[in-house]
Amino acid sequence: MWEWILLGVILVLLAWFVLTYNSFITMRNRIENAWSQIDVQLKKRYDLIPNLVETVKGYARYEKSVFENVTKARAMTANAGNIADKAKADNMLTGALKSLFAVAENYPNLKANENFMQLQEELSGIESKIAYARQFYNDSVLEFNTGIQTVPSNIVAGLGSFTKRDYFKVEEGERAPVKVSFDK
């Protein structure tokens, strides 16, 4: 009789182990998919920026530093390798784009330009998608990290070599409002 009880306990533990392990695999794949979605949106934004910059350049020729910052941030985004570097570069690019739009506010003809309006609308849509993708990624990381740190699933995580993932974070400097100055 006790052999059956022992066998039942072993089967329950084995089933729990398999289900927990599989849930970690699912969460890990969800995180990788979420990161891919962020990458897709960042690529769209990356491809859109040269058109936007050229459109604004036609109106604001003397705002050279703004264009240089956008170009530099765009290049950093393209060359970033890991999540932390990509997040830092993306945050720099977001700040540079805010400056670019702040400059554009001072050119009424530019704001009325059909190409600029279309590019700005497209970029705004991409920014919303990036924000959603970041949120989904961070939610997935939260679920995964919680699973690998809580008892008893941390046992399975340790045996399966599942390690903590990094969040997509906004740097402290990127939270400040953008300041635009036209002083030379």
Phi, psi and chi 1 to 4 in degrees:
 res  aa     phi    psi   chi1   chi2   chi3   chi4
   1 MET       -  -45.5  177.2   68.2  170.1      -
   2 TRP   -68.6  -23.9   62.9  -88.6      -      -
   3 GLU   -64.0  -39.4  -64.7   93.7    3.9      -
   4 TRP   -67.7  -39.3  -69.8  104.1      -      -
   5 ILE   -64.2  -45.9  -65.8  171.9      -      -
   6 LEU   -61.6  -43.7 -177.6   61.1      -      -
   7 LEU   -61.7  -42.5 -178.2   61.6      -      -
   8 GLY   -62.2  -43.4      -      -      -      -
   9 VAL   -63.2  -43.6  168.6      -      -      -
  10 ILE   -62.6  -43.0  -69.8  171.3      -      -
  11 LEU   -64.6  -40.6  -72.1  175.3      -      -
  12 VAL   -63.2  -45.4  166.6      -      -      -
  13 LEU   -63.2  -40.8  -72.7  174.8      -      -
  14 LEU   -64.3  -44.6 -176.8   62.4      -      -
  15 ALA   -61.9  -43.7      -      -      -      -
  16 TRP   -61.1  -43.0  169.8   80.8      -      -
  17 PHE   -60.4  -47.7 -178.5   87.1      -      -
  18 VAL   -63.4  -45.6  168.2      -      -      -
  19 LEU   -63.8  -41.4  -69.1  172.3      -      -
  20 THR   -66.9  -44.5  -57.0      -      -      -
  21 TYR   -59.5  -47.1 -175.8   85.4      -      -
  22 ASN   -63.1  -34.2  -73.5  -17.2      -      -
  23 SER   -68.1  -34.9   72.6      -      -      -
  24 PHE   -66.0  -39.8  -79.2  126.7      -      -
  25 ILE   -61.4  -45.0  -63.5  -65.7      -      -
  26 THR   -61.3  -45.2  -59.7      -      -      -
  27 MET   -64.9  -41.2  -72.8 -174.1  -82.2      -
  28 ARG   -62.1  -42.7 -176.7  179.9   65.0 -164.8
  29 ASN   -66.0  -36.0  -70.2  -19.0      -      -
  30 ARG   -64.1  -39.8 -172.4  177.7  -57.0  131.1
  31 ILE   -64.9  -44.9  -71.5  169.8      -      -
  32 GLU   -64.0  -38.6  -70.3  170.1    5.9      -
  33 ASN   -65.6  -42.8  176.7   56.0      -      -
  34 ALA   -62.8  -40.5      -      -      -      -
  35 TRP   -64.7  -39.0  179.7 -110.4      -      -
  36 SER   -61.8  -38.1  -65.6      -      -      -
  37 GLN   -65.2  -39.8  -63.8  -56.1  -41.0      -
  38 ILE   -62.2  -45.7  -69.1  172.1      -      -
  39 ASP   -58.7  -41.5 -114.1   -0.1      -      -
  40 VAL   -60.4  -46.7  165.8      -      -      -
  41 GLN   -68.4  -38.0  -62.5  -53.3  -38.1      -
  42 LEU   -64.3  -37.2  -67.5  176.9      -      -
  43 LYS   -65.1  -41.6  173.3   74.7  169.7  116.4
  44 LYS   -60.5  -45.6  -81.1 -176.4  179.0  177.9
  45 ARG   -64.7  -43.0 -179.0  172.4   68.1  174.6
  46 TYR   -56.2  -43.8  177.7   85.4      -      -
  47 ASP   -71.3  -28.6  -68.8  -17.2      -      -
  48 LEU   -79.9  -29.4  179.0   65.1      -      -
  49 ILE   -59.1  -44.8  -72.3  170.5      -      -
  50 PRO   -56.7  -39.4  -24.2   33.5      -      -
  51 ASN   -64.2  -42.3  -64.3  -31.4      -      -
  52 LEU   -64.5  -46.2 -176.9   66.4      -      -
  53 VAL   -61.8  -44.7  167.9      -      -      -
  54 GLU   -62.9  -37.5  -71.7  -56.7  -45.2      -
  55 THR   -64.7  -45.2  -59.1      -      -      -
  56 VAL   -70.5  -36.1  176.1      -      -      -
  57 LYS   -55.8  -38.2  -92.8 -173.9 -176.2  177.0
  58 GLY   -59.2  -27.3      -      -      -      -
  59 TYR  -100.1  -31.9  -74.4   87.4      -      -
  60 ALA  -122.9   64.8      -      -      -      -
  61 ARG   -64.1  -28.9  -63.9 -157.0 -174.7  -81.0
  62 TYR   -89.1    3.8   69.4   92.1      -      -
  63 GLU   -92.7   48.8  -59.1  -62.8  -21.4      -
  64 LYS   -57.0  -42.4 -173.6  176.5  178.7 -176.7
  65 SER   -63.5  -35.1   66.1      -      -      -
  66 VAL   -63.9  -44.6  172.1      -      -      -
  67 PHE   -66.3  -39.2  -57.6  125.3      -      -
  68 GLU   -63.6  -40.4  -72.4  172.6   -4.2      -
  69 ASN   -65.1  -41.1  -70.9  -18.2      -      -
  70 VAL   -64.7  -45.0  169.7      -      -      -
  71 THR   -64.0  -43.1  -57.2      -      -      -
  72 LYS   -63.5  -45.8 -179.8 -180.0  167.6 -173.4
  73 ALA   -64.9  -37.9      -      -      -      -
  74 ARG   -63.1  -42.2 -179.5  177.6  179.3  -97.5
  75 ALA   -65.2  -40.1      -      -      -      -
  76 MET   -62.0  -39.0  -77.7 -176.5   65.7      -
  77 THR   -62.2  -42.0  -58.8      -      -      -
  78 ALA   -67.2  -31.3      -      -      -      -
  79 ASN   -94.9   -4.5  -63.9  -33.3      -      -
  80 ALA   -68.2  137.7      -      -      -      -
  81 GLY  -100.8  -53.3      -      -      -      -
  82 ASN  -102.4  177.8   60.1   30.8      -      -
  83 ILE   -62.4  -43.3  -69.1  172.1      -      -
  84 ALA   -63.8  -43.9      -      -      -      -
  85 ASP   -65.9  -41.0  -69.4  -15.7      -      -
  86 LYS   -66.2  -38.9 -165.1  156.0  -89.4 -151.3
  87 ALA   -64.5  -43.0      -      -      -      -
  88 LYS   -62.9  -46.5 -177.2  176.9  179.7  179.4
  89 ALA   -64.5  -40.2      -      -      -      -
  90 ASP   -64.2  -39.5  177.4   58.5      -      -
  91 ASN   -64.8  -39.0  -69.2  -28.0      -      -
  92 MET   -64.0  -41.4  -79.4 -173.8   62.0      -
  93 LEU   -65.7  -40.0 -175.6   56.4      -      -
  94 THR   -60.6  -44.8  -62.3      -      -      -
  95 GLY   -63.1  -41.9      -      -      -      -
  96 ALA   -64.2  -38.7      -      -      -      -
  97 LEU   -67.3  -36.4  -72.2  172.6      -      -
  98 LYS   -60.8  -41.8  -73.5  178.2 -175.2  175.3
  99 SER   -64.0  -40.5  -64.5      -      -      -
 100 LEU   -61.6  -43.9 -179.2   68.3      -      -
 101 PHE   -70.3  -30.8  -76.8  118.0      -      -
 102 ALA   -66.3  -40.1      -      -      -      -
 103 VAL   -63.1  -43.6  165.9      -      -      -
 104 ALA   -61.0  -29.3      -      -      -      -
 105 GLU   -60.6  -25.3  -71.8  -66.7  -44.4      -
 106 ASN   -86.7    4.1  -68.7  -59.3      -      -
 107 TYR  -124.0   92.9  -65.6   88.8      -      -
 108 PRO   -57.2  -37.5  -19.1   26.8      -      -
 109 ASN   -65.8  -35.0  -69.3  -21.2      -      -
 110 LEU   -67.0  -43.8  174.4   58.8      -      -
 111 LYS   -61.1  -27.2  -69.7 -168.7  -38.6 -172.3
 112 ALA   -90.7   -8.7      -      -      -      -
 113 ASN   -66.8  128.2  179.3  -73.2      -      -
 114 GLU   -61.4  -42.1 -170.8  175.4  -45.3      -
 115 ASN   -62.2  -44.5  -72.4  -19.7      -      -
 116 PHE   -63.1  -44.3  177.2   75.3      -      -
 117 MET   -62.1  -42.0  -71.7  174.1   23.7      -
 118 GLN   -64.7  -44.8 -179.7 -176.4    3.8      -
 119 LEU   -64.5  -41.2  -71.1  168.0      -      -
 120 GLN   -64.7  -40.9 -172.2  175.8   21.0      -
 121 GLU   -65.5  -42.2 -172.6  175.6  -50.2      -
 122 GLU   -64.4  -43.2 -164.3  171.8  -29.3      -
 123 LEU   -65.3  -38.7 -171.8   59.6      -      -
 124 SER   -61.9  -41.4  177.0      -      -      -
 125 GLY   -63.7  -41.3      -      -      -      -
 126 ILE   -65.3  -41.5  -70.1  171.2      -      -
 127 GLU   -59.9  -39.7  -67.4  -64.3  -29.1      -
 128 SER   -64.4  -41.2  -66.1      -      -      -
 129 LYS   -66.5  -38.0  -70.0  175.0 -176.6  174.9
 130 ILE   -63.2  -44.6  -70.0  170.3      -      -
 131 ALA   -61.1  -43.2      -      -      -      -
 132 TYR   -64.9  -43.2  175.2   77.9      -      -
 133 ALA   -64.4  -38.5      -      -      -      -
 134 ARG   -62.6  -44.3  -74.5  178.4 -175.3  164.2
 135 GLN   -62.5  -45.1  178.9 -177.0   -7.9      -
 136 PHE   -62.5  -41.9 -177.9   73.4      -      -
 137 TYR   -60.4  -50.2  173.5   82.7      -      -
 138 ASN   -64.4  -36.6  -77.6  -17.1      -      -
 139 ASP   -63.2  -40.7  -71.4  -13.5      -      -
 140 SER   -66.5  -40.3  -62.0      -      -      -
 141 VAL   -64.3  -41.6  168.1      -      -      -
 142 LEU   -58.1  -48.3  172.6   66.8      -      -
 143 GLU   -60.9  -45.0 -177.7 -177.9   -1.8      -
 144 PHE   -64.2  -51.0 -176.9   78.5      -      -
 145 ASN   -63.0  -37.4  -72.9  -12.4      -      -
 146 THR   -63.1  -42.6  -59.5      -      -      -
 147 GLY   -62.6  -39.9      -      -      -      -
 148 ILE   -79.9  -10.9   65.3  171.2      -      -
 149 GLN  -105.5  -10.7  -65.4  172.2   -8.7      -
 150 THR  -101.0  150.0   55.2      -      -      -
 151 VAL   -83.4  137.9  175.0      -      -      -
 152 PRO   -97.6   -1.3   35.0  -35.7      -      -
 153 SER   -66.5  -19.2   60.1      -      -      -
 154 ASN   -63.4  -23.7   63.2  -18.1      -      -
 155 ILE   -65.1  -47.6  -62.9  166.2      -      -
 156 VAL   -65.3  -40.7  176.3      -      -      -
 157 ALA   -60.9  -41.9      -      -      -      -
 158 GLY   -65.0  -42.9      -      -      -      -
 159 LEU   -68.4  -31.6  -68.3  171.8      -      -
 160 GLY   -90.8    4.3      -      -      -      -
 161 SER    58.2   35.2  -61.3      -      -      -
 162 PHE   -82.8  129.1  -66.6  102.4      -      -
 163 THR  -119.8  158.0   57.5      -      -      -
 164 LYS   -58.4  141.8 -171.7  176.3  175.4 -169.0
 165 ARG  -104.3  155.0  -64.1  -67.5 -176.9  108.1
 166 ASP   -88.0  145.9  -66.9  -32.1      -      -
 167 TYR   -81.7  157.0  -70.3   99.1      -      -
 168 PHE   -85.2  108.4 -162.3  106.0      -      -
 169 LYS  -111.8  149.7  -64.3  177.4 -174.6  171.7
 170 VAL   -93.1  130.1  174.6      -      -      -
 171 GLU   -71.4  153.8  -68.2 -175.7   16.9      -
 172 GLU   -55.3  -42.7 -163.7   60.4   41.3      -
 173 GLY   -64.4  -24.6      -      -      -      -
 174 GLU   -79.4  -10.0  -62.9  -62.0  -38.6      -
 175 ARG   -84.0  -15.7  -64.8  177.5 -170.7 -172.7
 176 ALA   -76.1  151.4      -      -      -      -
 177 PRO   -66.7  151.6   16.0  -21.8      -      -
 178 VAL   -77.0  132.7  175.3      -      -      -
 179 LYS  -108.4  127.5  -66.8 -179.1 -178.8  173.2
 180 VAL  -115.7  129.7  177.4      -      -      -
 181 SER  -128.7  136.2  172.8      -      -      -
 182 PHE  -103.2   13.6  -66.8   98.8      -      -
 183 ASP   -73.8  138.8  -63.0  -27.4      -      -
 184 LYS   -94.4      -  -65.5  -70.0  177.6 -172.1
